[in-house]
Every structure is written in structure tokens, then in C-alpha cells.
Amino acid sequence: MCTSIVEIIGAEGAGKGDGGWFKLTNAVVSYDHPHHALLEEAIAIDFVNAAFGPGARAAVELTLRSAKALSEALARAIAAAEMEETARLRRL
């Protein structure tokens, strides 16, 4: 069953695809049938630059459990990075 669950955000950074590194413009997060993972449904995360065509794509397909663990790890890393940035600004 297709879920139609899709979130698209602007993204700044770089991704590595078949042609090497490329500038990111968007991140797409969806929950649907995976293309490669041997799962019934998966959280798919695609980092893309639409201007460069389909080759400018870095993708992962995760189980819900793995996606939740990744989300929690991102939240912890972001919180630590924000503390580091605040401390750095105080030293200036």
C-alpha cells in the first residue's frame, strides 16, 4: 500500500553520488515501499540537487527502528553542537 507520506525541506550541504560530491538543495523524507532494502515499508531519506538531475542523489532506506535511533542521535548531536557554538561565541 502506498502511504503518500512525504516531507520535503530545503537543505544546505553536500552529498556524494555516482558522479562525486554535489551541492544539496533539498532533503526528502518518505515512508513507503523501498527500492532496494528488503523491507515491506521503509523510511527513505534522499539528499538531492534537482538542478543536476537524478544522478545528484544520496539515499538511504531504513527500518522504523533505525530511523528513530538516527533521529535521536541527530537530536543529541545537534544539542551538543549548539552548546559548542554558544561557548565559541562567548570566547570571542
C-alpha positions in Angstrom: 0.0 0.0 0.0 1.4 3.4 -0.9 1.3 5.8 2.1 1.8 9.2 0.4 3.9 10.2 3.5 6.4 12.7 2.1 8.3 15.6 3.7 10.5 17.9 1.6 12.8 20.5 3.1 15.5 22.8 1.8 18.9 21.6 2.7 22.4 23.2 2.6 25.4 21.0 2.5 27.0 18.4 0.2 26.1 14.8 -0.8 28.1 12.2 -2.6 26.6 10.3 -5.5 27.8 8.4 -8.6 29.5 11.5 -10.0 31.2 12.5 -6.8 30.3 15.3 -4.4 27.5 17.7 -5.2 25.8 20.7 -3.5 22.5 19.8 -1.8 19.3 21.8 -2.3 16.7 19.5 -0.7 16.2 16.6 1.6 13.2 14.3 1.0 11.9 12.0 3.8 9.2 9.5 3.0 7.6 6.3 4.3 6.8 3.9 1.5 7.9 0.8 -0.3 11.7 0.8 -0.5 13.5 0.4 -3.8 16.5 -1.6 -2.5 16.1 -2.6 1.1 14.4 -5.9 1.6 11.6 -4.4 3.7 7.8 -4.1 3.3 8.0 -0.4 4.1 10.9 1.9 5.0 11.8 5.4 5.9 13.7 6.7 2.9 15.9 9.8 3.1 17.1 11.3 -0.2 19.5 14.2 -0.3 19.2 15.9 -3.8 20.0 18.7 -6.1 17.2 18.7 -8.6 19.1 21.0 -11.0 21.7 18.3 -11.6 19.2 15.6 -12.4 18.7 12.1 -10.9 22.4 11.4 -10.5 22.7 14.1 -7.8 21.1 11.9 -5.2 22.4 10.3 -2.0 19.8 8.0 -0.4 19.2 5.6 2.5 16.3 3.3 3.3 15.8 2.5 7.0 13.6 0.4 9.2 11.4 2.5 11.5 13.6 1.4 14.5 16.7 2.6 12.7 15.1 5.8 11.6 14.1 6.6 15.2 17.6 5.8 16.5 19.0 8.1 13.8 16.5 10.9 14.8 17.6 10.6 18.4 21.3 10.6 17.6 20.8 13.7 15.4 19.0 15.4 18.2 21.8 14.7 20.6 24.5 15.8 18.2 22.6 19.0 17.3 22.2 19.8 21.0 25.9 19.3 21.7 26.8 21.3 18.6 24.6 24.2 19.7 26.3 24.2 23.1 29.7 24.2 21.4 28.7 27.1 19.2 27.4 29.1 22.1 30.7 28.5 24.0 32.7 29.5 21.0 30.7 32.8 20.6 31.3 33.6 24.3 35.1 33.2 23.8 35.1 35.8 21.0 
